Amino acid sequence: MSTSRDPDAWLPLTPALFYVLVALADEEKHGYAIIKDVAALTSDSVRLSSGTLYGIIKRLLDNGLVVESRRRPEGDLRRRYYSLTPFGREVALAETSRLERTAALARATRRLREPSSRRAR
């Protein structure tokens, strides 16, 4: 973990920002691919506009969570590709852990447990 920056200082992330980091976790992508990936990851429950995405990307770039890739596939020279930095990965992992703890707390609350008939489905 980075000693110079604390990933927890970024938490909690907005859902849209978190989904962008998750979309970039496995490979670098251009903006439209990020929009499509976020929609797929969320079964179309989150649909980012290009304005929202590029506002998020600007913030992530300015704070060192993502970088613009120098790579440009042949025939795709006009698109900008983005990838997660090691610090961006730390922030995404910290938020994932926070969400897991939050869900575990909710599941441990007796009144929020699913009825056994629903679990069997």
Backbone hydrogen bonds in HBPLUS format (Angstrom, degrees):
<---DONOR---> <-ACCEPTOR-->    atom                        ^
c    i                          cat <-CA-CA->   ^        H-A-AA   ^      H-
h    n   atom  resd res      DA  || num        DHA   H-A  angle D-A-AA Bond
n    s   type  num  typ     dist DA aas  dist angle  dist       angle   num
A0009-ALA N   A0006-ASP O   3.03 MM   3  5.55 152.3  2.11 113.9 121.8     1
A0010-TRP N   A0007-PRO O   3.00 MM   3  5.67 160.5  2.04 118.3 124.3     2
A0011-LEU N   A0008-ASP O   3.09 MM   3  5.24 156.0  2.15 106.2 113.5     3
A0018-PHE N   A0014-THR O   2.99 MM   4  6.19 166.9  2.00 161.1 164.9     4
A0019-TYR N   A0015-PRO O   2.90 MM   4  6.12 162.8  1.93 157.0 161.1     5
A0020-VAL N   A0016-ALA O   3.07 MM   4  6.31 148.8  2.17 145.5 153.6     6
A0021-LEU N   A0017-LEU O   3.09 MM   4  6.43 160.8  2.13 151.5 155.9     7
A0022-VAL N   A0018-PHE O   2.93 MM   4  6.23 159.0  1.97 152.1 158.5     8
A0023-ALA N   A0019-TYR O   2.84 MM   4  5.98 154.6  1.90 143.9 151.0     9
A0024-LEU N   A0020-VAL O   3.13 MM   4  6.38 136.4  2.33 141.7 152.3    10
A0024-LEU N   A0021-LEU O   3.16 MM   3  5.21 131.7  2.41  95.4 108.1    11
A0025-ALA N   A0022-VAL O   3.09 MM   3  5.02 159.3  2.14 103.8 110.3    12
A0029-LYS N   A0082-TYR O   3.00 MM  53  5.50 145.5  2.12 147.5 152.9    13
A0082-TYR N   A0029-LYS O   2.79 MM  53  5.50 160.1  1.83 142.7 145.6    14
A0034-ILE N   A0030-HIS O   3.00 MM   4  6.32 148.9  2.10 153.0 162.9    15
A0034-ILE N   A0031-GLY O   3.06 MM   3  5.08 118.3  2.45  95.7 111.1    16
A0035-ILE N   A0031-GLY O   2.99 MM   4  6.35 161.1  2.03 156.4 160.9    17
A0036-LYS N   A0032-TYR O   2.97 MM   4  6.27 163.0  2.00 150.9 155.1    18
A0037-ASP N   A0033-ALA O   2.84 MM   4  5.95 155.5  1.90 145.2 152.5    19
A0038-VAL N   A0034-ILE O   2.88 MM   4  6.06 164.5  1.91 157.5 160.6    20
A0039-ALA N   A0035-ILE O   3.13 MM   4  6.34 160.7  2.16 145.9 151.2    21
A0040-ALA N   A0036-LYS O   2.95 MM   4  6.20 155.8  2.01 146.0 152.9    22
A0041-LEU N   A0037-ASP O   2.75 MM   4  5.96 164.7  1.77 156.5 160.8    23
A0042-THR N   A0038-VAL O   3.08 MM   4  6.15 144.5  2.21 144.3 152.4    24
A0044-ASP N   A0039-ALA O   2.63 MM   5  4.39 168.7  1.65 152.7 150.3    25
A0043-SER N   A0040-ALA O   3.23 MM   3  5.06 168.5  2.24 107.6 108.5    26
A0045-SER N   A0042-THR O   2.90 MM   3  5.34 159.4  1.94 114.6 121.6    27
A0053-LEU N   A0049-SER O   2.94 MM   4  6.19 170.4  1.95 156.2 159.0    28
A0054-TYR N   A0050-SER O   2.91 MM   4  6.03 171.6  1.92 152.2 154.5    29
A0055-GLY N   A0051-GLY O   3.04 MM   4  6.10 142.5  2.19 138.9 148.7    30
A0056-ILE N   A0052-THR O   3.01 MM   4  6.26 157.0  2.06 151.4 157.3    31
A0057-ILE N   A0053-LEU O   2.81 MM   4  6.10 162.2  1.84 155.1 160.8    32
A0058-LYS N   A0054-TYR O   2.98 MM   4  5.96 155.9  2.04 134.1 140.5    33
A0059-ARG N   A0055-GLY O   3.16 MM   4  6.38 161.0  2.20 142.5 147.3    34
A0060-LEU N   A0056-ILE O   2.86 MM   4  6.13 160.9  1.90 155.1 161.0    35
A0061-LEU N   A0057-ILE O   2.78 MM   4  5.94 158.8  1.82 154.3 159.7    36
A0062-ASP N   A0058-LYS O   2.88 MM   4  6.02 168.4  1.89 153.2 156.6    37
A0063-ASN N   A0059-ARG O   3.09 MM   4  6.21 136.3  2.29 140.0 150.6    38
A0065-LEU N   A0060-LEU O   2.87 MM   5  4.98 154.6  1.94 152.8 152.7    39
A0064-GLY N   A0061-LEU O   3.19 MM   3  5.21 167.3  2.21 106.3 110.0    40
A0085-THR N   A0065-LEU O   2.97 MM  20  5.36 167.1  1.99 133.7 131.7    41
A0067-VAL N   A0083-SER O   2.89 MM  16  5.55 152.0  1.97 153.9 163.3    42
A0083-SER N   A0067-VAL O   2.94 MM  16  5.55 153.8  2.01 154.2 162.7    43
A0069-SER N   A0081-TYR O   2.67 MM  12  5.24 163.7  1.69 139.8 145.6    44
A0076-ASP N   A0073-PRO O   2.87 MM   3  5.26 151.1  1.95 140.6 138.8    45
A0089-ARG N   A0085-THR O   2.94 MM   4  6.26 153.5  2.02 154.1 161.0    46
A0090-GLU N   A0086-PRO O   3.01 MM   4  6.32 150.8  2.10 142.4 150.3    47
A0091-VAL N   A0087-PHE O   2.94 MM   4  6.26 156.2  1.99 151.6 157.4    48
A0092-ALA N   A0088-GLY O   2.96 MM   4  6.21 161.5  1.99 148.3 153.3    49
A0093-LEU N   A0089-ARG O   2.88 MM   4  6.10 158.7  1.92 150.1 156.0    50
A0094-ALA N   A0090-GLU O   2.86 MM   4  6.04 153.5  1.93 145.9 153.6    51
A0095-GLU N   A0091-VAL O   2.94 MM   4  6.19 157.5  1.99 151.0 156.6    52
A0096-THR N   A0092-ALA O   2.93 MM   4  6.13 153.3  2.01 144.1 152.0    53
A0097-SER N   A0093-LEU O   2.95 MM   4  6.19 160.2  1.99 148.9 153.4    54
A0098-ARG N   A0094-ALA O   2.95 MM   4  6.19 155.9  2.01 143.9 151.0    55
A0099-LEU N   A0095-GLU O   2.87 MM   4  6.09 161.1  1.91 152.0 156.5    56
A0100-GLU N   A0096-THR O   2.93 MM   4  6.16 154.3  1.99 147.6 155.1    57
A0101-ARG N   A0097-SER O   2.93 MM   4  6.18 159.8  1.97 152.2 156.9    58
A0102-THR N   A0098-ARG O   2.94 MM   4  6.15 155.0  2.01 146.4 153.8    59
A0103-ALA N   A0099-LEU O   2.90 MM   4  6.11 160.6  1.93 149.5 154.2    60
A0104-ALA N   A0100-GLU O   2.91 MM   4  6.09 157.1  1.96 147.3 153.9    61
A0105-LEU N   A0101-ARG O   2.94 MM   4  6.11 155.5  2.00 145.6 152.0    62
A0106-ALA N   A0102-THR O   3.04 MM   4  6.32 158.6  2.09 146.3 152.0    63
A0107-ARG N   A0103-ALA O   2.88 MM   4  6.12 156.7  1.93 149.5 156.2    64
A0108-ALA N   A0104-ALA O   2.92 MM   4  6.07 141.0  2.07 142.4 152.8    65
A0109-THR N   A0106-ALA O   3.19 MM   3  5.26 148.6  2.29  99.3 108.6    66
A0112-LEU N   A0109-THR O   2.87 MM   3  5.48 154.9  1.93 121.9 130.2    67
A0113-ARG N   A0110-ARG O   3.33 MM   3  5.55 167.1  2.35 108.8 112.5    68
A0118-ARG N   A0115-PRO O   2.91 MM   3  5.47 136.5  2.10 115.8 127.1    69
A0119-ARG N   A0115-PRO O   3.28 MM   4  6.67 150.6  2.37 149.8 158.4    70
A0121-ARG N   A0118-ARG O   3.27 MM   3  5.62 156.4  2.33 107.6 114.2    71
